[in-house]
Amino acid sequence: MNQNRFINWSGQYQCVPTFVYHPSSTEEARQTVCQSSEMGTKIRVFGSGHSPSDIAMSNETLVSIDRLNLILNIDYEFKTVVTQAGVTLKELNQNLAKHGLALPNLGSISDQTIGGAMSTATHGTGLNYGILPTIIQEITLVTGLGEIVKISMDENPKLFNAAKCHLGSLGLVTELKLQVTKEFNLEVHEQPQTLETVLHKLPESLQSDHYRFWYLPHADMAWEWSATRRPYRKIPTIQNAFQHIQQWYHEKLIGYYTFEALLYLATYNQNLIPYINSWYVQQMFNEPKDSQGDSVSQFNFDCLFKQQVNEWSIPIEKTADAILQIRKMIQEKDYKIHLPIEVRFVVIQSKRSSQHSKNRRLFNTG
Ligand SMILES: Cc1cc2nc3c(=O)[nH]c(=O)nc-3n(C[C@H](O)[C@H](O)[C@H](O)COP(=O)(O)OP(=O)(O)OC[C@H]3O[C@@H](n4cnc5c(N)ncnc54)[C@H](O)[C@@H]3O)c2cc1C
């Protein structure tokens, strides 16, 4: 991003806004909104641009939340944190860890801003731990009319659920109060599996604290990931030079650079994709793996190179049906699919709000 050009993470979308503001407080954000309103320009908010769509782009007024970057309060006793919206999940994770706390669930990365993650229902996986916005206790928002509004179960309760996936349409979020948890470890087991077996034992697999799987087209197999929550303890990572080189060879040279180069090659000849996929699965996903560590290190992983993704939400009881239909469609239409289809399981209501509305359980593919 240069001074005027904003580009999303994947590099697919960019914009050159006429006006760019960087408020550092709720009051400055309010003034920004009022000023734009007087000029008659529309505002859009830019977090860290990780949305794979053009949703954070505008050629009119763009508000960057990069200066709303303070964590205002961490309360160990009540396990809450009050933070400005431009703090990244990574910064929040690090600061919570210093206080023996953690976010209860995370997605694949922590580079997003809190504001962005909480605007788009960002989620990890695990039916007992909802999408990230289910931990919101209170939101401070500047509306399009320049009013400062608090949203919580007690204040503006009708907006509270809408605020879990508002996509920036409610206004400019400046601060959030979140319910966090005591820090914890995850014990992770990963294994290759046939798709049929994965789908057959899904009800059992979903008893894990956190479970997801990837379907790997062309290689026609699945890779399961399940994690069990354990009390936090520091796990030293002692590696000798040989293990270090071995890891670099496997994860970086093969799993990243070679794979990326081959996919680049396949942009000239799509027929190579099934062979590349099969080779990749042989190299990376051929035997079970166990690991453990603090929650952030186990939830997050390296998403490797820039990529375009899309994501669909489907009722959980349709999981098998949907995946099998996708597999059939790939075969029948002879589609060449170069990246795996990830299937995660989430609830979209917090335990508290589910007292009012029954939990909706979803899986999503991405
Ligand atoms: C490599 C990668 C991995 C990902 N992994 C996951 C994952 O595991 N799970 C998942 O669910 N998603 C995932 N995502 C998607 C990502 O979490 C969302 O797109 C998230 O919104 C990005 O946050 P951001 O700060 O970049 O927001 P942006 O992309 O900048 O903005 C997203 C939306 O939020 C609005 N917004 C941002 N901040 C505010 C604010 N303060 N007030 C009002 N509106 C605001 C913007 O206007 C826009 O509509 C991933 C994306 C990438 C690129």
The ligand as an SDF file (V2000), in Angstrom:
LIG
                    3D

 53 58  0  0  0  0  0  0  0  0999 V2000
   -4.6350  -15.8530    4.2800 C   0  0  0  0  0  0  0  0  0  0  0  0
   -6.0260  -15.6040    4.8450 C   0  0  0  0  0  0  0  0  0  0  0  0
   -6.5120  -16.4740    5.7990 C   0  0  0  0  0  0  0  0  0  0  0  0
   -7.8030  -16.2680    6.3160 C   0  0  0  0  0  0  0  0  0  0  0  0
   -8.2680  -17.1570    7.2500 N   0  0  0  0  0  0  0  0  0  0  0  0
   -9.5290  -17.0430    7.7000 C   0  0  0  0  0  0  0  0  0  0  0  0
  -10.0600  -17.9830    8.6200 C   0  0  0  0  0  0  0  0  0  0  0  0
   -9.3880  -18.9120    9.0420 O   0  0  0  0  0  0  0  0  0  0  0  0
  -11.3530  -17.8380    9.0150 N   0  0  0  0  0  0  0  0  0  0  0  0
  -12.1320  -16.8200    8.5380 C   0  0  0  0  0  0  0  0  0  0  0  0
  -13.3050  -16.7470    8.9080 O   0  0  0  0  0  0  0  0  0  0  0  0
  -11.6360  -15.8880    7.7030 N   0  0  0  0  0  0  0  0  0  0  0  0
  -10.3690  -15.9840    7.2660 C   0  0  0  0  0  0  0  0  0  0  0  0
   -9.8830  -15.0410    6.4070 N   0  0  0  0  0  0  0  0  0  0  0  0
  -10.7300  -13.8840    6.0650 C   0  0  0  0  0  0  0  0  0  0  0  0
  -10.4600  -12.6950    7.0260 C   0  0  0  0  0  0  0  0  0  0  0  0
  -10.5190  -13.0940    8.3800 O   0  0  0  0  0  0  0  0  0  0  0  0
  -11.5430  -11.6130    6.8330 C   0  0  0  0  0  0  0  0  0  0  0  0
  -11.5870  -11.2230    5.4940 O   0  0  0  0  0  0  0  0  0  0  0  0
  -11.3190  -10.3790    7.7380 C   0  0  0  0  0  0  0  0  0  0  0  0
  -12.4060   -9.5210    7.5880 O   0  0  0  0  0  0  0  0  0  0  0  0
  -10.0730   -9.6330    7.3820 C   0  0  0  0  0  0  0  0  0  0  0  0
   -9.8690   -8.5970    8.3270 O   0  0  0  0  0  0  0  0  0  0  0  0
   -9.2160   -7.2280    7.8580 P   0  0  0  0  0  0  0  0  0  0  0  0
   -8.7590   -6.4820    9.0600 O   0  0  0  0  0  0  0  0  0  0  0  0
   -8.1940   -7.4830    6.8150 O   0  0  0  0  0  0  0  0  0  0  0  0
  -10.4900   -6.5100    7.2430 O   0  0  0  0  0  0  0  0  0  0  0  0
  -10.6740   -5.8490    5.7730 P   0  0  0  0  0  0  0  0  0  0  0  0
  -10.5030   -6.9080    4.7560 O   0  0  0  0  0  0  0  0  0  0  0  0
   -9.8280   -4.6450    5.6740 O   0  0  0  0  0  0  0  0  0  0  0  0
  -12.2080   -5.4410    5.8790 O   0  0  0  0  0  0  0  0  0  0  0  0
  -13.2060   -6.4330    5.8960 C   0  0  0  0  0  0  0  0  0  0  0  0
  -14.5840   -5.7710    6.1250 C   0  0  0  0  0  0  0  0  0  0  0  0
  -14.6590   -5.2690    7.4580 O   0  0  0  0  0  0  0  0  0  0  0  0
  -14.9880   -3.8670    7.4370 C   0  0  0  0  0  0  0  0  0  0  0  0
  -14.2800   -3.2710    8.5740 N   0  0  0  0  0  0  0  0  0  0  0  0
  -12.9920   -3.4500    8.9320 C   0  0  0  0  0  0  0  0  0  0  0  0
  -12.7320   -2.7560   10.0390 N   0  0  0  0  0  0  0  0  0  0  0  0
  -13.8650   -2.1070   10.3750 C   0  0  0  0  0  0  0  0  0  0  0  0
  -14.2210   -1.1920   11.4190 C   0  0  0  0  0  0  0  0  0  0  0  0
  -13.3530   -0.8240   12.3430 N   0  0  0  0  0  0  0  0  0  0  0  0
  -15.4920   -0.7090   11.4530 N   0  0  0  0  0  0  0  0  0  0  0  0
  -16.3940   -1.0790   10.5130 C   0  0  0  0  0  0  0  0  0  0  0  0
  -16.1140   -1.9270    9.4970 N   0  0  0  0  0  0  0  0  0  0  0  0
  -14.8560   -2.4260    9.4410 C   0  0  0  0  0  0  0  0  0  0  0  0
  -14.4860   -3.3760    6.0930 C   0  0  0  0  0  0  0  0  0  0  0  0
  -15.1510   -2.2130    5.6800 O   0  0  0  0  0  0  0  0  0  0  0  0
  -14.8380   -4.5680    5.2130 C   0  0  0  0  0  0  0  0  0  0  0  0
  -16.2140   -4.5420    4.9150 O   0  0  0  0  0  0  0  0  0  0  0  0
   -8.5980  -15.1780    5.8790 C   0  0  0  0  0  0  0  0  0  0  0  0
   -8.0770  -14.2960    4.9170 C   0  0  0  0  0  0  0  0  0  0  0  0
   -6.8000  -14.5190    4.4150 C   0  0  0  0  0  0  0  0  0  0  0  0
   -6.2680  -13.5710    3.3780 C   0  0  0  0  0  0  0  0  0  0  0  0
  1  2  1  0
  2  3  1  0
  2 52  2  0
  3  4  2  0
  4  5  1  0
  4 50  1  0
  5  6  2  0
  6  7  1  0
  6 13  1  0
  7  8  2  0
  7  9  1  0
  9 10  1  0
 10 11  2  0
 10 12  1  0
 12 13  2  0
 13 14  1  0
 14 15  1  0
 14 50  1  0
 15 16  1  0
 16 17  1  0
 16 18  1  0
 18 19  1  0
 18 20  1  0
 20 21  1  0
 20 22  1  0
 22 23  1  0
 23 24  1  0
 24 25  2  0
 24 26  1  0
 24 27  1  0
 27 28  1  0
 28 29  2  0
 28 30  1  0
 28 31  1  0
 31 32  1  0
 32 33  1  0
 33 34  1  0
 33 48  1  0
 34 35  1  0
 35 36  1  0
 35 46  1  0
 36 37  1  0
 36 45  1  0
 37 38  2  0
 38 39  1  0
 39 40  1  0
 39 45  2  0
 40 41  1  0
 40 42  2  0
 42 43  1  0
 43 44  2  0
 44 45  1  0
 46 47  1  0
 46 48  1  0
 48 49  1  0
 50 51  2  0
 51 52  1  0
 52 53  1  0
M  END
$$$$
